Amino acid sequence: MNSALGRGVLFAVLVLGATAGSGHAHTLASTIVSVTMTHHNRVTITIAAEADPLIAKLEALAGVSASGPLTTARERHARIESLVPTLRAHIDARVASTPLVLDLQDVAVDDTGQTEIHLTARTPTETPTFTWRSTFIFGAYRLSTRSGDAADAIEWLQGPQTSTPIALETPRPEADGTADLWQYRTRIGHSLTMAALVIYVIGRRRASDKRRVRL
């Protein structure tokens, strides 16, 4: 009887330890990076992710104390904004081998704990060949790149892997409001990216809950 009880306690300790270790080493696998040349010589980079794991990762990279539990969108927004310098330090976005200077455009956080970070940069050439690399994400994540009027090019990257070079182009200028339509499509695309991320996270949480029930 004591032996069985001992094995049960050991099993519980191992399960709890594995769960805690997994949470601490979150891979940010649900992160989606989108790159668009929205204006002449200007690139917009959108990073969509779960806010809390992203905050924990950036705090660890910055070497600062972990923040307490964040419960509101305003708290998460403020914390992410304070960590943007660390985020930029772990992004290597280049055009023709020249690093881009990334400026923060805005940070959005919704009530489900999802965030979108928008960064912008000027490009030094007319038709830039763009590459992306990051060191704040572990594991696989999706990079979506839009060039000109073509459909998005999707590439899956692993950790600090450098993306395939792609020539970015602005949409063709027309006098019938195409530029406004392009901006509208860009906003819609960002909204769909956030929606896809929310659906992915909800599905993963449900699967996790089912595994806990079976255990």
MONOR-V430695 format. One record per backbone hydrogen bond with DSSP energy under -0.5 kcal/mol. NH is the residue of the N-H (numbers start at 1). CO is the residue of the C=O. Records with the same first field share a line. If there is no record, write none. Layout:
# MONOR-V430695
NH->CO / CO
This chain:
# MONOR-V430695
5->1
6->2
7->3
8->4
9->5
10->6
11->7
12->8
13->9
14->10
15->11
16->12
17->13
18->14
19->15
20->16
21->17
22->18
23->19
24->20
25->21
26->23
31->28
32->48
33->142
34->46
35->144
36->44
37->146
38->36
39->42
42->39
43->121
44->36
45->119
46->34
47->117
48->32 / 46
49->115
51->113
54->50
55->51
56->52
57->53
58->54
59->55
60->56
61->57
62->58
63->59
64->59
71->69
76->72
77->73
78->74
79->75
80->76
81->77
82->78
83->79 / 80
84->81
87->83
88->84
89->85
90->86 / 87
91->88
92->133
93->91
94->92 / 131
95->98
96->129
98->95
99->97
100->93
102->100
103->120
105->118
106->118
108->116
110->114
113->110
115->49
116->108
117->47
118->106
119->45 / 117
120->103
121->43
123->41
128->126
130->128 / 166
131->94
133->92
135->90
136->90
138->27
141->157
142->31
143->155
144->33 / 142
145->143 / 153
146->35
148->169
150->147
153->145
154->152
155->143
157->141 / 155
159->139 / 157
161->158
163->132
166->130
168->128 / 166
177->174
181->177
182->178
183->179
184->180
185->181
186->182
187->183
188->184
189->185
190->186
191->187
192->188
193->189
194->190
195->191
196->192
197->193
198->194
199->195
200->196
201->197
202->198
203->199
204->200
205->201
206->202
207->203
208->204
209->205
210->206
211->207
212->208
213->209
214->210
215->211
